[in-house]
Amino acid sequence: MAMFRLFHADLSRNPSAKKSFPLGRHAETSKKYALPTLVHLLADACQHELVPICNKGMLAKRQDAALARARVREIRTVCRQLVRRIIVSASDTGFVLICAAFVLFMTPGLAFFYGGLGRRKNVANNIMASFFLIGVATIMWIVLGFSLAFGQDHAGIIGGLDYLMLNGVGSDVGPYADSIPFIAFAMFQMMFAIITPALITGAIAGRMRFKSLFAFVILWTLVVYYPIAHMVWGDGGCLAALGSIDFAGGNVVHISSGVSALVLCLLLGRRTGFGQTNYRVHNIPLVAVGTALLLFGWLGFNAGSALAADGLAAHAFAASIISAAAAECSWMLMDVLFDNKPTLVGACTGIVIGLVAITPGCGFVPLWAALIIGAAASPICFFCVSKLKSKFGYDDALDAFGCHGIGGIFGGICTGIFASKAVNPAIRWDGLVFGQTGLFVAQVVSIVATIALAIVGTLICVQVVKLFGELRVSEHDERLGLDITQHGERAYPSFNGLDD
């Protein structure tokens, strides 16, 4: 007890030891600041209290200096382990784990969203394209994904094999968060790795063989997702070193998947009857249910990226819902201006776009900027979905690129414009509106690098998959529907309507 009294006394005499540091994606790690300070103080206390006790016993001969030094080293090791356990915050850990569950809930939400938007004969296939990733992406993450994304840096591009099978990832704090177990951080990040490749499947709905899709997303996750995650969020990542910022996944999640979705749909070609067939949304209530689940999970997606239950998490939460609300209203306005009526599908789409656009900056931009970002994102994406797609003739079936690709790029640029040290002191520069250009330039460079890696990586993955079979189903299978031809089941077996 005397040791702990001395420890607390040292803390009270040394106010700098209690200095707090900003948490989040770009906070400094505990290895550099809080943990060494605490370890040093506690180890000194142990040395002050325990060495004299040892001197009375096995170290009675004070001239045995070597043995004394060895004992002190042992004390410091024990203290380091003790402090690691002391500084784990139960509230922060619970918050991050709950947010991780929220993010996992987004994958079924995306499945329902895409399932409702697609055609009736493909709804089971659209849902399955998201659901199967809960299994595949989880196994990949455990085996090697976390290590490649967050292991020891190699050339600023990819992590090492330090954490294969989550070796060394346990209940102590790790290098990426000061107050939660390393395993909690790993589980939270895993949920991002699950949903990101699922976003791609919206662009190729109704025409890609499921076996080819299965192989493609495995390769894409290895070639594109893990490297980008390390470059943006990993310790030593090259894009983070530039000073670019991405609070919750603008580059890592939305730009990478959206651009890859565009490349993949171009390589697959258009659906049979594209430009002649009226592709109606087959189940609007299912779209609304999916949107509700996405909105619910996205608040954990963004707020949880603060990695602590603190003011920064609250700010990210508020910015996210403000942007979503503004984008929903502006999309409804676009519906009224161009089609005279607001639509439920349009309102749902606007909510998703607002969340996409604010994701990279929700922990960096002021709340007034979140309102601007959301309000501006919907008209931009509306134009891309309604005008750009028809002008260039690409068949992005469920607008994965138009919403996630364009929305993510816009959000990343806006982060470089509106980010403020007053919101998050961890950033290197303020945004463009505050008179500094460094962050804006870094954001543009990081976005271009992400787009380039997504394009090249997708082309490589497609060529490898084509070595083992066709990417696309036959015209007969496409007309019959992927539910029957790829899975042998129908979502609505008793339906006899004509709008299949």
Residue, then its C-alpha position, 0 to 999 in steps of 0.5 A: m500500500a505504501m508503494f501506491r501511496l507514493f505513486h499517487a503522491d508522485l502523480s500529484r506532485n507531477p501534474s504533467a504526468k496526468k496530461s491527457f492526449p487526444l484519442g482517435r485515429h491519429a492520436e499519439t500512442s500510449k507507447k510514446y506518452a502516458l504509459p511510459t510516464l506511469v510505468h516510470l513513476l510506478a517503477d520508481a515507487c517500487q524501487h524506493e519501497l521494495v529495494p530496501i526490503c530486499n536489502k534486508g533479506m537476499l540482498a543483505k550484501r549491498q555490494d552485490a550491485a549486479l543482483a540489485r540491478a537485476r531485481v530492479r529490472e524485474i520490478r520494472t517489468v512487473c510494474r509495466q504489466l501492472v500499469r497496463r492493466i490499471i489503465v484499461s478503462a472499463s467504460d471505454t472498452g464497453f463503448v468500443l465493443i458495443c460500437a463494434a456490434f453496431v458496425l457488424f449490424m451494418t452488414p445485414g443492413l446493407a444486405f437488406f438495402y441492396g436486396g430491396l433495391g434489386r430485382r425480385k429474382n435476385v434478392a436472395n443473391n444480393i443479400m447473400a453477397s453481403f452475408f457470406l462476408i461475415g464468415v469469410a472476412t472474419i476468418m481472414w482477419i483473424v488469420l492474417g488480416f489484422s497483422l497485415a493492416f496493423g502489424q509492423d510497418h514495411a515500406g509504409i504500405i503493408g504490415g508484417l506478420d507480427y499478429l498472425m492468428l491474433n498472436g500477441v493481441g490480448s487483454d492489455v492495451g496495444p499501440y493504437a489506443d490508450s485505454i482499451p484492450f488490444i483485442a477490443f481494437a482488433m474486433f472493432q477494426m474487423m467489422f470494417a473489413i467485413i462490410t467494405p467488400a460487401l459495398i462493391t457487390g451493389a455495382i455488379a448485382g444480377r450478373m456475376r457468378f457467386k463463385s467468382l465473387f467469392a474468390f474476387v473479394i478474398l483477393w481484393t481484401l488482400v490486395v486492396y483493403y489491407p494495404i490501404a488500411h495500413m497506409v491510412w491507419g497503420d503505424g508508419g503508413c505512408l498516407a498517414a505520414l503525409g499528414s492526411i486524415d481519415f477518421a472512420g473510413g472515407n479512403v479505407v472503406h468508401i473510396s476503395s470499394g466505390v472505385s473498385a465497384l466501378v472498375l468491376c462493373l465496367l469489366l463485367g459489362r452491362r446487364t442484359g436489356f440495360g437501357q431497355t428494361n425498366y429496373r424498378v426497386h422491387n421492395i421499398p419497405l426492405v430498403a427502408v429497413g436496411t437504411a434504418l439498420l445502416l443509420f443505427g450501425w453507422l453511429g457506432f461506426n463513426a463515434g466508435s472510431a474515437l476509441a474512447a467514450d469521450g467528447l470526441a466520440a460525442h462530436a463524431f456522433a453529432a456530426s454524423i447525424i447532422s450530415a445524414a439529416a441534411a443529405e436526406c433533406s437535400w435529396m428530397l429537394m432534388d426529387v421534388l425539383f426534377d420529379n415533382k415528388p419526394t420518394l422514400v427510396g430517395a430519402c433513404t439514399g440521401i441518409v446513406i450519402g450523408l453518412v458516407a460524406i461525413t465519415p472521413g471528417c466526423g471527428f475533425v470538422p466543426l458541426w456547422a461544417a457537417l451541415i454543409i457537407g451533408a447538404a452538398a453531398s446529395p446533389i452531387c451524388f444525385f447528379c452522378v446517379s441520374k446524369l453521369k451514369s446515363k451519359f457514360g453508359y456504365d451499369d452500376a446496378l445499385d449505384a455503389f460508385g455513385c454513392h460510396g465512391i463519389g460521396g467518399i471522395f467529396g467527404g475526403i476533400c471536405t475534410g481537407i477544407f473544414a478540419s480544425k485543430a479546435v475539434n481534434p488537436a491531433i491533426r497536423w494542419d487546419g483546413l483550407v477555410f482556416g487559412q492552411t493548405g497543407l491538409f487539403v493537399a495531403q487529402v487530395v494526394s491520399i485520395v488519388a493514391t487510394i483511387a490508383l491502388a483500387i483500380v490497379g488492385t481490382l484489375i489484378c484480382v479480376q485477371v487472377v479470378k478469370l484464370f479459374g472460370e468466367l466472371r459472369v453468368s450466362e445470359h440464360d442464367e441472368r434472365l432466369g435469376l441468380d436466386i435460382t441459378q446460383h443458390g437454388e432458392r427463391a426469396y418469394p417462392s409463392f409469388n406469381g407476378l410479372d415484375d420479376 
